[in-house]
Amino acid sequence: MGKSNIAVLIIAAGYSSRMHDFKPLLPFGQITAVERLIQTYQTHGIEHIYVVTGHRQDDIIEALQGYKVHIVYNENYAKGMFSSIQKGLSAIDETVDAFYMQPVDIPLIKVKTLDSLYEAYTHEHKGVLYPTFLGKKGHPPLIDMKYKEQILASDGAGGLKKVLEAFKSDALHVNVSDQSVLMDMDTLDDYINLVVYEVMNTPTKEECLAIMLQNEVPEPIIKHCEAVESMVSKVYESIASFGLNINKQTLSAAALLHDIARQEKNHALVGAQKLRAMGYEAIGNIIETHMDMDVNAHTPLNANELLFLADKLVIVSEDEVCGFEKRFEKALKKCEGNDDALRNITRRLDATKAIISKIKNLTGKVFNDG
């Protein structure tokens, strides 16, 4: 079975009354919310795309000219979302084996999340799969068509959630690191938060934790990363007024995720590759140099240098903040007799001193490394 047998129902039929604007056509960059979802599912490899319309159907049809989708009109859209789910489900091609139920007001689902749901569906053979973020169930569920008749036969009391409760034994919660599975846009504030989230293209602190848990990062390393993030934030705040071109959110995320591959050989590079594969190129670039780097005294301070420094101020595998002398004294003692290791540690010590010197030259103050 391939994705040619998977469909998506994008439910875009409601009034959007709480938003006081029409959700399907709200802009995200140069495209609308409904277009954003269509493009996401196309990237995921879905060909059977059904958009269920109702209120302002003509406006949606106009917006979707040029897209290869099925428009399904629900004349009973005023009865609520479940009527639109039933209408869309009735229109799905008979060759389809399963479908994503995608509300239009949860528009920033990531392709990787859909990939995770699809992979779990093909390997675990469950009938209902929910994306779950830090223990909270989100959208879209991926539902096997074997439950089509039960959904169509329901009187709608309790909505789709009530119908699916009967199939708990055939359900699977798929852990994802995508907070947007929980992020709807019922209100204007919700929409603004989503726009900011998309523009940043940086994992939130909660997403960073989810990424670490998915990669089975041990608790002591998580605490170490949190301590490094706290330290790098402190250093950043001390120099932020000097006009450096450093994105604070990206730097914080890199600090939280810098040891994501700590248990693997060459963990800085492996961790960077993991983050790049997730679409976080800038974070991967910062993480890659957190173990070793060359410091140019004549260039402005950058995010790579700040993460490198912060990591050297927190004892490895612990959350204890210490002066860099203490950190390196411990490392040098541990590696006595190993000339290669001593050279590496000495090089890192020199880089740390060079970064501290750059901070002093920038601020005119002695750097407080405690």
C-alpha positions in Angstrom: 0.0 0.0 0.0 1.3 3.4 -0.9 0.2 7.0 -0.4 -1.9 6.8 -3.5 -4.4 5.0 -1.3 -4.4 7.8 1.3 -6.7 10.8 1.3 -7.1 14.0 3.3 -10.4 15.7 4.2 -9.7 19.4 4.7 -12.8 20.8 6.6 -13.3 24.4 5.5 -17.1 24.8 5.7 -17.8 26.7 8.9 -18.7 30.3 9.6 -15.5 31.1 11.6 -17.8 33.1 13.9 -15.4 33.3 16.9 -12.6 34.5 14.6 -14.7 37.3 13.1 -12.9 36.6 9.8 -12.9 33.7 7.4 -10.3 31.1 8.6 -9.7 29.2 5.3 -8.6 32.5 3.5 -6.5 34.0 6.3 -3.0 34.7 4.9 0.1 32.9 5.9 2.8 34.6 3.9 1.7 34.8 0.2 -0.9 32.0 0.5 -4.0 31.3 2.5 -4.5 28.8 5.3 -6.3 26.3 3.0 -3.6 26.6 0.4 -1.0 26.1 3.0 -2.6 22.8 4.0 -3.0 21.6 0.4 0.7 22.3 -0.3 1.7 20.5 2.9 -0.3 17.4 2.0 1.0 17.5 -1.6 4.6 17.6 -0.3 3.7 14.6 1.9 2.7 12.8 -1.3 -1.1 12.8 -1.0 -3.0 13.0 -4.3 -6.6 12.5 -3.0 -7.2 16.0 -1.5 -10.8 16.8 -0.6 -11.8 20.3 0.5 -15.2 20.4 2.2 -16.8 23.7 1.7 -20.0 25.5 2.9 -19.9 29.1 4.0 -18.4 31.3 1.3 -17.8 28.3 -1.0 -17.4 30.6 -4.1 -14.5 32.4 -2.4 -12.7 29.2 -1.6 -13.2 27.9 -5.2 -11.7 31.1 -6.6 -8.7 30.9 -4.2 -8.0 27.3 -5.2 -8.0 27.7 -8.9 -5.0 25.8 -10.3 -5.0 23.3 -7.4 -5.8 19.7 -8.2 -8.3 19.1 -5.4 -11.9 17.8 -5.1 -14.3 20.4 -3.8 -17.2 18.9 -1.8 -20.0 21.2 -0.9 -21.9 20.5 2.3 -25.3 22.1 2.1 -25.8 21.4 5.8 -22.7 23.1 7.0 -24.7 25.1 9.5 -25.1 21.9 11.5 -21.4 21.8 12.4 -18.1 20.1 11.6 -19.3 16.6 11.9 -21.8 17.0 9.1 -18.9 18.2 6.9 -16.9 15.2 7.9 -19.7 12.9 6.8 -20.2 14.7 3.6 -16.6 14.6 2.7 -16.2 11.0 3.7 -19.1 10.0 1.4 -17.2 11.6 -1.5 -13.9 9.8 -1.0 -12.8 7.5 -3.8 -13.5 3.8 -3.1 -9.8 2.9 -3.7 -8.7 5.0 -0.6 -7.7 2.9 2.5 -7.4 5.7 5.0 -7.8 9.5 5.4 -6.5 12.4 7.4 -9.2 14.4 9.1 -7.8 17.9 8.8 -9.6 21.0 10.2 -8.6 24.1 8.3 -8.1 26.0 11.5 -5.0 23.9 12.4 -3.0 25.0 9.3 0.7 24.6 10.2 1.0 20.9 10.4 4.5 19.8 9.4 5.2 17.2 6.7 7.4 15.3 9.1 4.4 14.8 11.4 2.3 13.4 8.5 5.2 11.2 7.6 5.3 9.8 11.2 1.6 9.1 11.2 1.8 7.4 7.8 4.8 5.3 8.8 3.0 4.2 12.0 -0.1 3.3 10.0 1.8 1.1 7.6 3.9 -0.6 10.3 1.5 -0.9 13.3 -1.7 -1.7 11.4 -3.9 0.4 13.7 -7.2 1.9 12.6 -6.9 5.3 14.2 -3.7 7.2 14.7 -3.4 10.4 16.6 -0.4 12.8 16.6 0.5 13.4 20.3 2.6 16.3 21.5 4.1 15.9 25.0 1.1 13.7 26.0 -1.6 15.8 24.4 -3.6 14.4 21.5 -3.8 16.7 18.5 -4.8 16.9 14.8 -5.0 15.4 12.3 -6.0 11.9 13.1 -5.3 9.3 10.4 -8.4 7.0 10.2 -8.8 3.7 8.4 -11.7 3.5 6.0 -12.9 0.4 7.7 -14.7 2.8 10.1 -16.4 4.7 7.3 -19.9 3.2 7.8 -19.8 3.8 11.6 -18.9 7.4 11.0 -21.6 7.9 8.4 -24.2 6.1 10.6 -23.6 8.4 13.6 -26.3 10.9 14.5 -23.5 13.4 15.2 -24.0 13.6 19.0 -20.5 14.1 20.4 -19.0 14.6 17.0 -16.2 12.4 15.5 -14.5 12.2 18.9 -17.5 10.3 20.3 -17.5 7.9 17.3 -13.8 7.1 17.6 -14.0 6.4 21.3 -15.5 3.1 20.5 -12.3 2.0 18.7 -9.8 2.8 21.5 -8.3 -0.7 21.3 -7.5 -0.1 17.7 -6.0 3.4 18.2 -2.3 4.5 18.5 -0.9 7.7 19.8 2.1 8.7 17.7 4.6 11.0 19.5 5.6 14.0 17.4 7.8 17.1 18.1 5.3 19.4 16.3 3.4 21.7 18.7 1.3 22.9 15.8 -0.9 19.8 16.1 -2.4 21.6 19.1 -2.4 25.1 17.7 -5.8 26.1 16.2 -6.9 29.6 15.3 -10.3 30.1 17.0 -9.5 33.7 17.8 -7.5 36.6 16.4 -4.8 36.1 19.1 -4.5 32.5 18.1 -4.0 33.5 14.5 -1.4 36.1 15.4 0.5 33.4 17.4 0.4 31.1 14.5 1.8 33.7 12.1 4.7 34.5 14.6 5.3 30.7 15.0 5.6 30.2 11.2 7.8 33.2 10.6 10.3 32.2 13.4 10.7 28.7 12.0 12.4 27.8 15.3 11.2 25.1 17.7 9.7 26.3 20.9 11.1 25.2 24.2 8.3 22.6 24.4 9.2 21.3 20.9 12.9 21.2 21.9 11.9 19.0 24.9 9.8 16.8 22.6 12.7 16.4 20.2 15.1 15.4 23.0 12.6 12.9 24.3 12.0 11.4 20.8 15.8 11.0 20.5 16.0 9.3 23.9 18.3 11.9 25.4 18.9 10.9 29.1 17.6 13.1 31.8 21.0 14.3 33.0 21.9 15.5 29.5 18.5 17.3 29.3 19.3 19.1 32.5 22.7 20.0 31.2 21.2 21.4 28.0 18.7 23.4 30.0 21.5 24.8 32.1 23.5 25.7 28.9 20.4 27.5 27.6 20.1 29.5 30.8 23.7 30.4 30.6 23.6 31.4 26.9 20.6 33.6 27.6 22.4 35.3 30.4 25.4 36.0 28.1 23.2 37.2 25.3 21.3 39.6 27.6 24.7 41.1 28.7 25.7 42.0 25.1 22.3 42.4 23.4 22.5 46.2 23.6 25.7 46.2 21.5 23.9 45.6 18.2 24.9 42.1 17.4 23.1 40.2 14.6 22.1 37.2 16.7 18.6 35.7 16.8 17.8 35.0 20.5 15.2 32.3 19.8 17.4 30.4 17.4 20.3 30.6 19.9 18.2 29.3 22.7 16.9 26.4 20.7 20.4 25.5 19.6 21.5 25.5 23.3 18.6 23.2 24.3 19.4 20.8 21.4 23.1 21.0 21.2 23.6 17.5 22.8 20.7 15.8 21.1 23.2 13.2 19.8 25.5 13.2 22.9 25.6 9.4 23.1 26.8 9.0 19.5 30.3 9.4 18.0 31.1 12.8 16.7 27.9 14.0 18.4 28.1 17.7 17.3 28.0 16.8 13.6 25.4 14.1 14.1 23.2 16.4 16.1 23.6 19.1 13.5 22.6 16.7 10.7 19.5 15.7 12.7 18.3 19.2 13.1 19.0 20.0 9.4 16.9 17.0 8.4 14.1 18.5 10.4 14.3 21.7 8.5 16.2 23.7 11.1 19.3 24.6 9.1 20.4 27.6 11.2 20.2 25.6 14.4 22.2 22.8 12.9 24.9 25.2 11.8 25.2 26.5 15.4 25.2 23.1 17.0 27.9 21.7 14.7 30.6 23.9 16.2 29.7 23.7 19.9 32.6 21.3 20.6 35.4 22.7 18.5 35.8 26.0 16.6 38.3 28.5 15.4 37.7 32.0 16.8 38.5 35.1 14.7 39.3 38.0 17.0 38.5 40.5 14.2 34.9 39.4 13.4 31.8 40.3 15.4 30.6 37.8 18.1 28.2 35.3 16.6 25.8 32.7 17.9 28.2 29.8 17.4 30.7 31.4 19.7 28.1 32.1 22.4 26.9 28.5 22.4 30.5 27.2 22.5 31.2 29.5 25.5 28.1 28.7 27.4 28.7 24.9 26.9 32.2 25.4 28.5 30.7 27.1 31.5 28.5 24.1 32.5 30.0 20.8 33.6 29.4 18.0 31.0 26.4 15.7 31.8 25.5 17.9 34.7 23.6 21.2 35.3 26.3 22.7 37.5 27.4 26.2 36.3 31.1 26.8 36.9 33.9 29.1 35.8 35.6 27.9 32.6 38.9 27.3 34.5 37.2 24.8 36.7 35.6 23.1 33.7 39.0 22.8 31.9 40.9 21.9 35.0 38.7 18.9 35.5 39.0 17.9 31.8 42.8 18.2 31.7 43.1 16.1 34.9 40.9 13.4 33.4 43.0 13.2 30.3 46.5 13.1 31.8 48.8 11.0 29.7 46.7 11.2 26.6 48.5 13.7 24.4 45.9 13.9 21.7 43.1 14.6 24.2 45.2 17.2 26.0 45.8 19.0 22.7 42.1 19.1 21.9 41.2 20.4 25.4 43.9 23.0 25.2 42.6 24.2 21.8 39.1 24.5 23.3 40.5 26.4 26.3 42.2 28.8 23.9 39.0 29.3 21.9 37.1 30.0 25.2 39.6 32.6 26.2 39.4 34.2 22.8 35.6 34.5 23.0 35.8 36.0 26.5 38.3 38.5 25.2 35.9 39.4 22.3 33.1 40.0 24.9 35.4 42.2 27.0 36.5 44.2 24.0 32.9 44.7 22.9 31.5 45.7 26.3 34.5 47.2 28.0 33.7 45.0 31.0 35.4 41.9 32.5 33.3 38.9 31.6 31.6 37.2 34.7 31.7 33.5 33.9 29.9 32.3 37.0 
